Amino acid sequence: MRRCRVPTLGEWSGGPATRTEGRHARSRSAGPSPRVVVANALEGQRCHFVPGPLDSLHGARTEDVEILYTQAKEAYFSGIPILSDDDFDNIESLLRYEKSSLVSKGPRCSLRGLNIYSDASLDKGQTFLLASFWSFLSVLSYGCAARSLPGMLHAEAFDTLNVVVGLGFFSAFFRCLLNVLKGNEVAVKGNCPNCGEEVYAFADFKDVEEEECETECLCHMCRRPLVYRITKHKGIIRPIANGEWAYGKIYSKSIAEDYSP
Ligand SMILES: [Zn+2]
């Protein structure tokens, strides 16, 4: 049976796809787009044409990427994968960013990793509340320091202490607020892989450049230890961005009771 040659994602997109290009790269794909063929390895004669620029995977339409994702998944389960694991993960990340329903699923098992996990998505409401909380504390501490400023100018010890402590707190709270605005601290939510209840956590990234983060906490319903592995897209002022710029998976951690007879 004659089969179309399946390009790697690197060949297909003209270079390794990165999560950081985002949907904004789509706007660069003006003009007639060259066509790239992605074949279904299961059905040698049937090829799917994915219109898009050769220089970026993100130039392809979401519907086309969804078809490619479905074909790659079917091919993987049939034992004849057409994409490498990394390429498949990149496509899945892109679809998650585009909020495709194909990649939102409930709790499930991974035979390869022998674990149970579910999807985590950005919780904009909680992230906004977190930013509001740090803003409130910043204003409060700055107000306390400002009120005692006249006393400090008259060398009153108590007011001087108030100003020093107030400014210290203001500096710490304002740093926390900037952390949220830059996207280094973000709220994510999903279903507990063990009991199915909605759970949330705050993922804390070290800096703007870091894209992966791991947070551990207990499910507030069943007390099962959970690990949140969160990925984010680069950029600034995250809480008001439109895209789904943080997402990931929630893994259920094994405990001693799992192995007791
Ligand atoms: Zn639970």
Residues whose N, C-alpha, C, O or C-beta is under 5 A from the ligand:
A	BS01	ZN	C192 N194 C195 G196 C219 M221 C222 R224
